């Protein structure tokens, strides 16, 4: 029966290490690890643009430049996950207007 269960735990590398060592035997239950490289600024802008399009927001071209500058200025550390900047930016409020 345990072969039918898949559990996925996701987070920043450092925090995942802490999580897996927080309980004896927990690490042995996760048999595969996948680490993703940080996205370059250009990809973060594309991710944000895609997220906006999904919600039918139309970005002003100046917004893309502002996003690139914003992402460039952000400090990358353990509290900022791989795709964190677009998610953080979208929670702060729309940087676009609804299309249509």
C-alpha positions as CSV (number, residue, x, y, z in Angstrom):
1,X,0.0,0.0,0.0
2,X,2.8,2.5,0.8
3,X,3.9,2.2,-2.9
4,X,0.7,4.0,-3.9
5,X,1.5,7.1,-1.8
6,X,3.6,10.1,-3.1
7,X,4.5,12.9,-0.7
8,X,6.2,16.0,-2.1
9,X,7.8,18.5,0.3
10,X,9.1,21.7,-1.3
11,X,11.1,24.7,0.0
12,X,14.4,26.4,0.0
13,X,17.4,24.1,0.2
14,X,18.4,25.2,3.7
15,X,15.0,25.1,5.2
16,X,14.3,21.7,3.6
17,X,17.5,20.4,5.2
18,X,16.3,21.6,8.6
19,X,12.9,20.0,8.0
20,X,14.4,16.6,7.0
21,X,16.6,16.6,10.1
22,X,13.9,17.7,12.5
23,X,12.6,14.2,13.0
24,X,14.8,11.1,13.2
25,X,14.1,8.9,10.1
26,X,12.2,11.6,8.2
27,X,15.0,12.0,5.6
28,X,15.0,8.3,4.8
29,X,11.3,8.6,3.7
30,X,12.2,11.1,1.0
31,X,14.1,9.1,-1.6
32,X,14.5,11.8,-4.3
33,X,15.6,15.4,-4.2
34,X,15.3,17.8,-7.0
35,X,17.0,21.2,-6.8
36,X,16.2,24.0,-9.1
37,X,18.6,26.8,-10.0
38,X,17.6,30.4,-9.4
39,X,15.9,32.0,-12.3
40,X,17.7,34.9,-14.0
41,X,15.9,38.3,-13.9
42,X,14.7,37.9,-17.5
43,X,13.0,34.6,-16.7
44,X,11.4,36.2,-13.6
45,X,9.9,38.9,-15.7
46,X,8.6,36.3,-18.2
47,X,7.1,34.3,-15.3
48,X,5.4,37.4,-13.9
49,X,4.1,38.4,-17.4
50,X,2.7,34.8,-17.8
51,X,1.0,35.0,-14.3
52,X,-0.6,38.3,-15.3
53,X,-1.8,36.9,-18.7
54,X,-3.3,34.0,-16.8
55,X,-5.5,36.5,-14.9
56,X,-6.1,38.6,-18.0
57,X,-4.0,41.5,-16.9
58,X,-2.3,43.5,-19.6
59,X,1.1,44.9,-18.7
60,X,2.3,48.3,-19.8
61,X,5.8,47.9,-21.4
62,X,7.2,50.2,-18.8
63,X,6.1,47.8,-16.1
64,X,8.3,45.1,-17.5
65,X,11.3,47.4,-17.2
66,X,10.3,48.3,-13.7
67,X,9.9,44.6,-12.8
68,X,13.4,43.8,-14.1
69,X,14.9,46.7,-12.0
70,X,12.9,45.5,-9.0
71,X,14.0,41.9,-9.3
72,X,17.6,43.0,-9.9
73,X,17.6,44.9,-6.7
74,X,16.2,42.1,-4.6
75,X,18.5,40.3,-2.2
76,X,18.5,36.5,-2.9
77,X,18.7,34.4,0.2
78,X,17.0,31.4,1.8
79,X,13.8,33.3,2.4
80,X,13.3,34.0,-1.3
81,X,12.4,30.8,-3.1
82,X,13.2,30.1,-6.8
83,X,10.0,31.6,-8.2
84,X,9.5,33.8,-5.1
85,X,9.7,37.3,-6.7
86,X,6.8,36.9,-9.1
87,X,4.6,35.5,-6.3
88,X,5.7,38.2,-3.9
89,X,5.0,40.9,-6.5
90,X,1.6,39.5,-7.4
91,X,0.6,39.5,-3.7
92,X,1.5,43.1,-3.3
93,X,-1.1,44.1,-5.9
94,X,-1.6,44.1,-9.6
95,X,0.9,46.0,-11.7
96,X,-1.3,45.9,-14.6
97,X,-4.9,46.6,-15.7
98,X,-7.4,44.0,-16.7
99,X,-7.5,43.4,-20.4
100,X,-10.7,43.5,-22.5
